[in-house]
């Protein structure tokens, strides 16, 4: 009965819908970080599909050298981290209803430059905010760009996003010009690239969305645990929309924001998530098991969880990485069912599946020695 109630609540709170504005900014990030996307695909042992290949090449062909440089300036720092583009996600994902790209761009025209710059700072420093603020109150600092610039100058971001510090300082020094550059980039990318692809992106995304929606409707809790790799309970308090993204390819980005109407949640769900989190053959699992520990941080991740369950910020602090990097490394371990997450005391704790670790070690010995 309890299982039935949980599934009913999940069906009530979660819906699948296409958000063109969201796909636009995800596509811009993908285009700016194409080489990172290909490297991630190699890590996950999947191929970037032909449409994504074509989109990436077409973007480089259609945009002027100046616009490509601007794309790199604002979006090209790290695909896993929402930094100088964080305000875009806030403005889109604070709205419970999907928006067209054109409507969203028009609405952004009315946003003050100070707001946009403040959200940039938060995007770069959200996981080092306490160090940045030096005891100050974040709400009181919003819009105080001169003080924020001084704090940014004195506080280097995490290593993964260190290269955002100088562009951020440049934007803070020239907020109105920064907004003009940002708006021009959005309009140029939309008119020169996205408008030629938007129907194809929508069609491919909606086809995948229908598939995932069917899987979810049949077994909501299992879908959230095994394919979204999250705890179902986090979706019981407020409505959440799943945007299945062709541009993202693989991803489980959960964003929620507090608005005047209450909490609003969006998930950017990669079109090929099932490939990454689905079953794999013995040899492939062995290859991925060995690949997972080719990075010392993932071995440290597992050894940390062997001691006891940890939540994300604990892991980030212990390993000296950002929470976004924790998510990235955890995907390898989720893929192999080596870890799971459980909600405890309002936090999501990572747990090590020790028996699964034993199984994979035995399977590796079988494949390599049998």
Buried (B, 14 or more C-beta within 10 A) or exposed (E): EEEEEBBEBBEEBBEBBBBBBBBBBBBBBBBBBBEBBBEBBEBBBBBBBEBBEEBBEBBEEBBEEEBBEBBBBBBBBBBBBBBBBBBBBBBBBBBBEBBEBBEBBEBBEEBEBBBBBBBBBBBBBBBBEEEBBEEEEBEEBBBBBEEBBEBBEEBBBBEBBEBBBEBBBEBBEEBEEBBEBBBEBBEBBBEBBBEEBBEEBBEBBBEBBEBBBEBBBEBBBEBBBBBBBBBBBBBEEBBBBBBBBBBBBBBBBBBBBEEEEEEBBBBBBBBBBBBBBEEBEEEEBBBBBEBBBEBEBBEBBBEBBEEEBBBBEBBBEBBEBBBBBBBBBBBBBBBBBBBBBEBEEEBBBBBBBEEBBEBBEEBBEEBEEE
